[in-house]
Amino acid sequence: MADIDYSKLTRQQKLAIFLIVIGPEAAAEILKTFDDTEIELLAREMSNFPMVADDVRKQVLEEFAPLIGDSCMSTLGGLPFAQRTLEIAKGDFKASSIIGRVGPTGSSVEVIKDISEMEGRQIFNLIKSEQPQTIAFVISYLDGPKAGEIFTMLSPDVREDVIERLGSIESTSLDLVAKIVRSLGKHFDTKVRPTFHHSGGVRAVASLLNGIDKEMSKGLLARLEERNAQLGAAIRRKMFSFDDLQRLQAADLQRVLREVDSADLAVAMKSASEALKDKIYASISKRAAESLRDEISMLGPVRLKDVESAQDTIIQVVRRLEEEGSVSLDNSEDAVVA
């Protein structure tokens, strides 16, 4: 980009540069206060500034000084910065969706957007005869509940192929996107504007498997590990069960527990391992730990269905906090489990 004349920048452009300067983590916190339309506009502007000159950085810091501290030294912006910031602020799926609309390769695939707004059964009827690669591509664009609904409609053998394809998606080329959209686009009166796609991969499969029937999930993952041990292991590491609370760093576990209702926690811990119980008790105050023990002891027998429901509620809290960037599941993989 040519030299920037700061005096000619719009307020929106200045704000985009300011977000670059303060870095992705701080920028993500600010973006959380905007709606999706405003975020998309700012992401578009951020992608237009791959490098911020020192004089521009100083001017934007002077203008926005009341909002920040003293440790703002970032100068690298552009599309990678916008992607990282949006992932922290909005999660991987939302980030990919927004970047797809503002990235240099053009707008997102409107055909896929149209499909994603259909009912689950309609989507299934549309894609059921397509190749596994096409089905995986479409599912990767859908939100978790709808993806799980459609996935369970597939035949068992197709599910296995789709899971493996979905787990292998990292970046789908323009040519392949164009072929897929041409295949699906005959159902829509929409101009195809293909782009790179980043919504699949290991994390998407883990999220999908976490959202479907537990026995189906376990069986699919076991068979996938037989076919592709490396991919299966990567997916298993990204999946999260209640017992995996042990994997969280202490600060992250404390953050989760602050968001959890004590009644749900008491029921969920009825079937927890002693190691997990000890870690949870150690993460709260002595008084809170005593109160939790008393609450558990007063419950008496609890149906397994109710225990699993309470555990699922807590897992959803963990997932939400991870999507918000408040806790990390990746950093916990090297943690030692007692």
C-alpha positions as CSV (number, residue, x, y, z in Angstrom):
1,M,0.0,0.0,0.0
2,A,1.2,3.5,-0.8
3,D,2.1,6.0,1.9
4,I,-1.0,6.8,4.0
5,D,-2.1,10.4,4.4
6,Y,-3.6,10.2,7.9
7,S,-5.6,13.4,7.4
8,K,-7.6,11.9,4.6
9,L,-8.5,8.7,6.4
10,T,-12.1,8.1,7.3
11,R,-13.0,7.5,11.0
12,Q,-13.7,3.9,10.1
13,Q,-10.2,3.5,8.5
14,K,-8.6,5.1,11.6
15,L,-10.4,2.7,13.9
16,A,-9.3,-0.3,11.7
17,I,-5.7,0.9,12.0
18,F,-6.1,1.4,15.7
19,L,-7.3,-2.2,16.1
20,I,-4.2,-3.4,14.1
21,V,-1.9,-1.3,16.4
22,I,-3.2,-2.7,19.7
23,G,-2.9,-6.3,18.5
24,P,-5.4,-9.1,17.9
25,E,-6.3,-9.9,21.6
26,A,-7.1,-6.4,22.6
27,A,-8.8,-5.7,19.2
28,A,-11.0,-8.8,19.7
29,E,-12.3,-7.4,23.0
30,I,-13.3,-4.2,21.2
31,L,-14.9,-6.0,18.3
32,K,-17.1,-8.0,20.7
33,T,-19.0,-4.7,21.3
34,F,-19.9,-4.3,17.6
35,D,-22.6,-6.0,15.6
36,D,-21.8,-8.3,12.7
37,T,-22.3,-5.7,10.0
38,E,-19.9,-3.2,11.7
39,I,-17.4,-6.0,12.3
40,E,-17.5,-7.0,8.6
41,L,-16.8,-3.4,7.6
42,L,-13.9,-3.1,10.0
43,A,-12.5,-6.4,8.9
44,R,-12.6,-5.3,5.3
45,E,-10.7,-2.1,6.3
46,M,-8.1,-4.1,8.4
47,S,-7.4,-6.4,5.4
48,N,-6.5,-3.3,3.4
49,F,-3.6,-2.3,5.7
50,P,-1.0,-5.1,5.6
51,M,1.6,-2.7,7.2
52,V,1.2,0.4,9.4
53,A,4.0,2.9,9.1
54,D,5.5,4.2,12.4
55,D,4.2,7.8,11.8
56,V,0.7,6.6,11.2
57,R,0.9,4.3,14.3
58,K,1.9,7.3,16.4
59,Q,-0.9,9.5,15.0
60,V,-3.6,6.9,15.6
61,L,-2.3,6.3,19.2
62,E,-2.5,10.0,19.9
63,E,-6.1,10.2,18.7
64,F,-7.3,7.1,20.5
65,A,-5.0,7.4,23.6
66,P,-7.9,7.7,26.1
67,L,-8.9,4.2,25.2
68,I,-5.6,2.3,25.6
69,G,-2.6,1.6,27.7
70,D,1.1,2.1,26.8
71,S,2.0,-1.3,25.3
72,C,0.7,-1.0,21.8
73,M,3.5,-1.9,19.3
74,S,1.9,-4.0,16.5
75,T,2.3,-2.8,13.0
76,L,1.4,-5.9,10.9
77,G,-2.2,-5.9,9.7
78,G,-3.8,-7.3,6.5
79,L,-6.0,-10.3,6.0
80,P,-4.1,-12.6,8.4
81,F,-4.5,-10.1,11.2
82,A,-8.2,-9.7,10.5
83,Q,-8.7,-13.5,10.5
84,R,-6.8,-13.9,13.8
85,T,-8.7,-11.0,15.5
86,L,-12.1,-12.3,14.3
87,E,-11.3,-15.8,15.5
88,I,-10.6,-14.5,19.0
89,A,-13.7,-12.3,19.0
90,K,-16.2,-14.5,17.2
91,G,-14.8,-18.0,16.9
92,D,-13.5,-19.9,14.0
93,F,-16.8,-20.4,12.1
94,K,-17.9,-16.8,12.3
95,A,-14.4,-15.6,11.4
96,S,-14.2,-17.7,8.3
97,S,-17.7,-16.6,7.3
98,I,-16.8,-12.9,7.6
99,I,-13.3,-13.3,6.0
100,G,-14.9,-15.1,3.1
101,R,-17.0,-12.0,2.4
102,V,-14.2,-9.4,2.8
103,G,-11.2,-11.4,1.5
104,P,-9.3,-10.5,-1.7
105,T,-10.7,-13.5,-3.7
106,G,-14.2,-12.0,-3.6
107,S,-17.4,-12.5,-1.8
108,S,-18.5,-15.8,-0.2
109,V,-20.3,-18.4,-2.2
110,E,-23.9,-17.1,-2.2
111,V,-25.2,-20.6,-3.2
112,I,-23.8,-22.0,0.1
113,K,-25.4,-19.1,2.0
114,D,-28.7,-19.9,0.4
115,I,-28.4,-23.6,1.4
116,S,-27.4,-22.8,5.0
117,E,-30.7,-20.9,5.5
118,M,-32.8,-24.0,4.4
119,E,-34.4,-26.5,6.8
120,G,-32.3,-29.5,7.7
121,R,-34.4,-32.0,5.8
122,Q,-34.4,-29.8,2.7
123,I,-30.6,-29.6,2.8
124,F,-30.3,-33.4,3.2
125,N,-32.6,-34.0,0.2
126,L,-30.4,-31.6,-1.8
127,I,-27.0,-33.2,-1.0
128,K,-27.9,-36.8,-0.2
129,S,-26.9,-38.0,-3.8
130,E,-23.7,-35.9,-4.0
131,Q,-20.2,-37.1,-3.5
132,P,-18.9,-37.3,0.1
133,Q,-16.5,-34.4,-0.6
134,T,-19.4,-32.2,-1.6
135,I,-21.5,-33.2,1.4
136,A,-18.5,-32.5,3.7
137,F,-18.1,-29.1,2.1
138,V,-21.7,-28.1,2.7
139,I,-21.8,-29.4,6.3
140,S,-18.7,-27.4,7.1
141,Y,-20.6,-24.2,6.4
142,L,-23.5,-25.1,8.7
143,D,-23.9,-24.2,12.4
144,G,-23.4,-27.1,14.9
145,P,-27.0,-28.2,15.5
146,K,-28.0,-28.2,11.8
147,A,-24.8,-29.9,10.8
148,G,-25.4,-32.7,13.4
149,E,-29.1,-33.0,12.3
150,I,-28.1,-33.6,8.6
151,F,-25.2,-35.8,9.5
152,T,-27.3,-38.2,11.4
153,M,-29.7,-38.5,8.3
154,L,-26.8,-39.9,6.2
155,S,-26.3,-43.7,5.9
156,P,-23.6,-45.2,8.2
157,D,-21.1,-45.8,5.3
158,V,-21.5,-42.3,4.0
159,R,-21.0,-40.8,7.5
160,E,-17.6,-42.4,7.7
161,D,-16.5,-41.0,4.3
162,V,-17.9,-37.6,5.1
163,I,-16.2,-37.4,8.6
164,E,-12.8,-38.2,7.0
165,R,-13.3,-35.7,4.2
166,L,-14.5,-33.0,6.7
167,G,-11.5,-33.6,8.9
168,S,-9.1,-33.2,6.0
169,I,-10.5,-29.8,4.9
170,E,-8.1,-27.0,5.6
171,S,-8.3,-24.8,2.6
172,T,-10.5,-25.6,-0.4
173,S,-9.1,-24.3,-3.7
174,L,-11.0,-22.0,-6.0
175,D,-11.3,-24.6,-8.7
176,L,-12.8,-27.2,-6.3
177,V,-15.2,-24.7,-4.8
178,A,-16.3,-23.7,-8.3
179,K,-17.0,-27.4,-9.2
180,I,-19.0,-28.0,-6.0
181,V,-21.0,-24.8,-6.4
182,R,-21.7,-25.6,-10.1
183,S,-23.1,-28.9,-9.0
184,L,-25.3,-27.4,-6.3
185,G,-25.9,-24.1,-8.0
186,K,-28.3,-25.5,-10.6
187,H,-30.9,-25.4,-7.8
188,F,-30.5,-21.6,-7.4
189,D,-30.7,-18.5,-9.5
190,T,-27.5,-17.1,-8.0
191,K,-24.2,-15.8,-9.4
192,V,-21.3,-18.0,-8.2
193,R,-18.5,-16.1,-6.6
194,P,-16.1,-18.7,-5.3
195,T,-13.5,-18.1,-2.6
196,F,-11.1,-20.0,-0.4
197,H,-12.8,-22.0,2.3
198,H,-11.5,-22.5,5.9
199,S,-14.5,-23.7,7.9
200,G,-13.8,-27.5,8.0
201,G,-10.9,-29.4,9.5
202,V,-10.3,-31.2,12.8
203,R,-12.0,-28.7,15.0
204,A,-15.2,-28.9,12.9
205,V,-15.3,-32.7,13.1
206,A,-14.8,-32.6,16.8
207,S,-17.6,-30.1,17.2
208,L,-19.9,-32.2,15.0
209,L,-19.1,-35.5,16.9
210,N,-19.6,-33.7,20.3
211,G,-23.1,-32.7,19.1
212,I,-24.5,-36.1,18.0
213,D,-25.5,-39.3,19.8
214,K,-22.6,-40.4,22.0
215,E,-22.6,-44.1,20.8
216,M,-22.7,-43.0,17.2
217,S,-19.9,-40.5,17.9
218,K,-17.7,-43.2,19.6
219,G,-18.3,-45.7,16.8
220,L,-17.5,-43.2,14.0
221,L,-14.3,-42.0,15.7
222,A,-13.1,-45.6,16.4
223,R,-13.6,-46.6,12.7
224,L,-12.0,-43.3,11.5
225,E,-8.9,-44.1,13.7
226,E,-8.7,-47.5,12.0
227,R,-8.7,-45.9,8.6
228,N,-6.6,-42.8,9.4
229,A,-4.9,-43.0,12.8
230,Q,-3.3,-39.6,12.6
231,L,-6.5,-37.7,11.7
232,G,-8.5,-39.7,14.3
233,A,-6.0,-38.9,17.0
234,A,-6.1,-35.2,16.1
235,I,-9.9,-35.2,16.3
236,R,-9.9,-37.0,19.6
237,R,-7.6,-34.4,21.1
238,K,-10.1,-31.7,20.1
239,M,-13.1,-33.4,21.4
240,F,-14.1,-32.5,25.0
241,S,-15.8,-34.6,27.6
242,F,-16.7,-33.7,31.2
243,D,-13.7,-35.6,32.5
244,D,-11.5,-33.5,30.2
245,L,-12.0,-30.6,32.7
246,Q,-8.8,-32.1,34.2
247,R,-6.9,-31.0,31.1
248,L,-7.7,-27.4,31.6
249,Q,-5.1,-25.0,33.0
250,A,-6.0,-23.9,36.6
251,A,-6.9,-20.4,35.6
252,D,-9.1,-21.7,32.7
253,L,-10.9,-24.2,35.0
254,Q,-11.6,-21.4,37.5
255,R,-13.0,-19.3,34.7
256,V,-15.3,-22.1,33.7
257,L,-16.5,-22.8,37.2
258,R,-17.4,-19.1,37.7
259,E,-19.8,-19.5,34.8
260,V,-21.4,-22.8,36.0
261,D,-24.5,-23.1,38.1
262,S,-23.6,-24.9,41.4
263,A,-26.7,-27.1,41.1
264,D,-25.6,-28.3,37.6
265,L,-22.0,-28.9,38.9
266,A,-23.2,-31.0,41.8
267,V,-25.3,-33.2,39.6
268,A,-22.5,-33.5,37.0
269,M,-20.0,-34.5,39.6
270,K,-22.0,-37.5,40.7
271,S,-20.2,-39.7,38.2
272,A,-16.9,-37.8,38.1
273,S,-13.5,-39.4,38.8
274,E,-11.9,-38.7,42.1
275,A,-9.1,-37.0,40.3
276,L,-11.5,-34.5,38.6
277,K,-13.4,-33.9,41.9
278,D,-10.1,-33.1,43.6
279,K,-9.1,-30.7,40.9
280,I,-12.5,-28.9,41.0
281,Y,-12.4,-28.7,44.8
282,A,-8.8,-27.2,44.6
283,S,-10.0,-24.6,42.1
284,I,-12.6,-23.0,44.4
285,S,-12.5,-21.6,47.9
286,K,-12.6,-24.0,50.9
287,R,-16.0,-22.7,51.9
288,A,-17.3,-23.2,48.3
289,A,-15.8,-26.7,48.2
290,E,-17.5,-27.7,51.5
291,S,-20.8,-26.3,50.2
292,L,-20.4,-28.3,47.0
293,R,-19.6,-31.5,48.9
294,D,-22.7,-31.0,51.0
295,E,-24.8,-30.4,47.9
296,I,-23.6,-33.6,46.3
297,S,-24.2,-35.7,49.4
298,M,-27.7,-34.4,49.7
299,L,-28.6,-35.3,46.2
300,G,-29.0,-39.0,46.8
301,P,-29.3,-41.3,43.7
302,V,-29.5,-39.4,40.4
303,R,-30.5,-40.8,37.0
304,L,-27.6,-41.2,34.6
305,K,-29.6,-39.2,32.1
306,D,-29.7,-36.3,34.4
307,V,-26.0,-36.5,35.2
308,E,-25.2,-36.6,31.5
309,S,-27.5,-33.6,30.9
310,A,-25.8,-31.6,33.6
311,Q,-22.3,-32.5,32.2
312,D,-23.4,-31.5,28.7
313,T,-24.5,-28.1,30.1
314,I,-21.1,-27.6,31.5
315,I,-19.4,-28.7,28.3
316,Q,-21.4,-26.1,26.4
317,V,-20.1,-23.5,28.8
318,V,-16.5,-24.6,28.0
319,R,-17.2,-24.5,24.3
320,R,-18.7,-21.0,24.5
321,L,-15.8,-19.7,26.5
322,E,-13.3,-21.2,24.1
323,E,-15.2,-19.6,21.2
324,E,-15.0,-16.2,23.0
325,G,-11.3,-16.7,23.5
326,S,-11.7,-16.8,27.3
327,V,-10.3,-20.3,27.8
328,S,-8.0,-22.5,25.7
329,L,-8.4,-26.2,25.0
330,D,-5.3,-26.3,22.8
331,N,-2.9,-25.1,25.5
332,S,-4.3,-27.8,27.9
333,E,-3.1,-30.7,25.8
334,D,0.2,-31.0,27.4
335,A,-1.2,-30.7,30.9
336,V,-0.5,-33.6,33.3
337,V,-3.6,-35.6,34.4
338,A,-3.3,-37.1,37.9
